[in-house]
Amino acid sequence: MFINAITPYSFKNYSGKTPSFTHKMPNIKPLLPNEYSDLRVFHHHIYEFKKGIRNLILTTEKSMYRNSIEQRLKNENIDYLIHEVDDKKINVFFGAQQCVNVVKTFPNKLNKLTPEQDFMLGIMLGYDRVKQCERYLKIKQNVIKLNNK
């Protein structure tokens, strides 16, 4: 994606004067090194949610960006839930309030989900229904083992 740079000269009107702007820019926190590139998928997921493509998103991100992630979701007025995976990673669930509220009833660790919770989460995330049914049956038949025992 190419973004044109805006210069003060871009705003000059026909008289050659630059208009004055009374609207103040919000305080924008400077980005950490690599933050923009590390969070590109996260920002794309927000776009997909706002366009109605997805109702619930799960993304795993670096823990060091937790504050930036939370601030963006709050600014966008998007419901979310964050679970720590380990010292360096977090799972970020966000989307429709109803979906996030369902996820809040699940264990914090994905490997602790029941077969039914695993199925529900897959469906809410938009995974293929038939493949989720196949996965559910394999879990119930102990072909796929969840570490919830």
C-alpha positions as CSV (number, residue, x, y, z in Angstrom):
1,M,0.0,0.0,0.0
2,F,1.4,3.4,-1.0
3,I,0.6,6.5,1.1
4,N,1.3,9.9,-0.2
5,A,3.2,12.2,2.1
6,I,1.4,15.4,3.1
7,T,3.4,18.5,3.2
8,P,2.5,22.0,4.4
9,Y,2.4,23.0,0.7
10,S,-0.4,20.5,0.1
11,F,-2.8,22.6,2.1
12,K,-2.2,26.0,0.5
13,N,-5.3,27.4,-1.1
14,Y,-5.4,29.5,-4.3
15,S,-4.2,32.6,-2.5
16,G,-1.0,30.9,-1.5
17,K,-1.9,31.0,2.2
18,T,-1.8,27.9,4.4
19,P,-5.2,27.5,6.2
20,S,-5.0,27.3,10.0
21,F,-6.4,24.2,11.6
22,T,-8.2,24.5,15.0
23,H,-8.5,20.7,15.5
24,K,-5.7,19.4,17.7
25,M,-4.1,16.1,16.8
26,P,-4.6,13.4,19.4
27,N,-1.6,12.4,21.5
28,I,0.0,9.6,19.5
29,K,2.4,7.3,21.3
30,P,5.6,6.8,19.3
31,L,6.0,3.3,17.9
32,L,8.5,0.9,19.3
33,P,11.1,-0.4,16.9
34,N,9.5,-3.0,14.6
35,E,6.0,-2.4,16.1
36,Y,4.4,-1.4,12.9
37,S,5.6,-4.5,11.0
38,D,5.0,-6.8,13.9
39,L,1.4,-5.7,14.3
40,R,0.4,-5.6,10.6
41,V,-1.7,-8.7,10.9
42,F,-3.4,-7.4,14.0
43,H,-4.3,-4.2,12.3
44,H,-5.6,-6.1,9.3
45,H,-7.8,-8.2,11.6
46,I,-9.3,-5.0,12.9
47,Y,-10.1,-3.9,9.3
48,E,-11.7,-7.3,8.7
49,F,-13.8,-7.1,11.8
50,K,-15.0,-3.5,11.0
51,K,-15.9,-4.6,7.5
52,G,-18.0,-7.4,8.9
53,I,-15.9,-10.2,7.5
54,R,-15.3,-11.8,10.9
55,N,-17.2,-11.7,14.2
56,L,-14.4,-13.0,16.3
57,I,-10.6,-12.8,15.9
58,L,-7.9,-14.7,17.7
59,T,-4.3,-13.5,17.1
60,T,-1.1,-14.3,19.0
61,E,1.1,-11.3,19.5
62,K,4.3,-10.4,21.3
63,S,3.6,-9.4,25.0
64,M,5.7,-6.3,24.6
65,Y,2.9,-4.8,22.4
66,R,0.1,-5.5,24.9
67,N,-0.4,-1.8,25.8
68,S,-0.5,-0.7,22.2
69,I,-3.0,-3.5,21.3
70,E,-5.3,-2.6,24.2
71,Q,-5.2,1.1,23.4
72,R,-6.1,0.5,19.7
73,L,-9.0,-1.8,20.7
74,K,-10.3,0.7,23.2
75,N,-9.9,3.5,20.7
76,E,-11.9,1.5,18.2
77,N,-14.5,0.5,20.8
78,I,-14.0,-3.2,20.2
79,D,-14.5,-5.8,22.9
80,Y,-11.5,-7.9,23.6
81,L,-10.0,-10.5,25.9
82,I,-6.2,-11.1,26.4
83,H,-4.7,-14.3,27.7
84,E,-1.0,-14.8,28.4
85,V,0.5,-17.7,26.6
86,D,4.0,-17.3,28.2
87,D,6.4,-14.5,29.1
88,K,6.7,-13.4,25.5
89,K,3.3,-14.1,23.8
90,I,-0.3,-13.2,24.3
91,N,-3.5,-14.5,22.7
92,V,-5.8,-11.6,21.8
93,F,-9.5,-12.4,21.2
94,F,-11.6,-9.5,19.9
95,G,-14.8,-8.8,18.0
96,A,-18.5,-8.9,18.7
97,Q,-19.3,-8.6,22.4
98,Q,-21.4,-11.8,22.4
99,C,-18.5,-13.8,21.0
100,V,-16.0,-12.4,23.4
101,N,-18.4,-13.1,26.3
102,V,-18.6,-16.7,25.2
103,V,-14.8,-16.9,25.1
104,K,-14.7,-15.5,28.6
105,T,-16.4,-18.7,29.8
106,F,-13.6,-20.8,28.4
107,P,-10.3,-21.7,30.2
108,N,-7.4,-19.3,29.7
109,K,-5.3,-21.9,28.0
110,L,-6.4,-23.2,24.6
111,N,-5.1,-26.7,25.3
112,K,-7.5,-26.9,28.3
113,L,-10.7,-26.5,26.2
114,T,-13.3,-29.3,26.1
115,P,-14.1,-30.9,22.7
116,E,-17.3,-28.8,22.7
117,Q,-15.5,-25.6,23.5
118,D,-12.9,-26.3,20.9
119,F,-15.7,-26.8,18.3
120,M,-17.5,-23.7,19.3
121,L,-14.3,-21.6,19.2
122,G,-13.5,-22.9,15.7
123,I,-17.0,-22.1,14.4
124,M,-16.9,-18.6,16.0
125,L,-13.5,-17.9,14.4
126,G,-15.0,-18.7,11.0
127,Y,-13.2,-22.0,10.4
128,D,-14.8,-24.4,7.9
129,R,-17.8,-26.1,9.5
130,V,-17.3,-29.5,8.0
131,K,-13.7,-29.5,9.0
132,Q,-14.6,-28.4,12.5
133,C,-17.1,-31.3,12.7
134,E,-14.4,-33.7,11.5
135,R,-12.0,-32.3,14.1
136,Y,-14.7,-32.6,16.9
137,L,-15.3,-36.3,16.0
138,K,-11.6,-37.1,16.0
139,I,-11.2,-35.5,19.4
140,K,-14.2,-37.5,20.7
141,Q,-12.6,-40.7,19.3
142,N,-9.2,-39.8,20.8
143,V,-7.6,-39.6,17.4
144,I,-6.7,-36.0,18.3
145,K,-5.8,-35.4,21.9
146,L,-6.4,-32.1,23.7
147,N,-4.1,-31.6,26.7
148,N,-7.1,-30.9,29.0
149,K,-6.7,-34.0,31.2
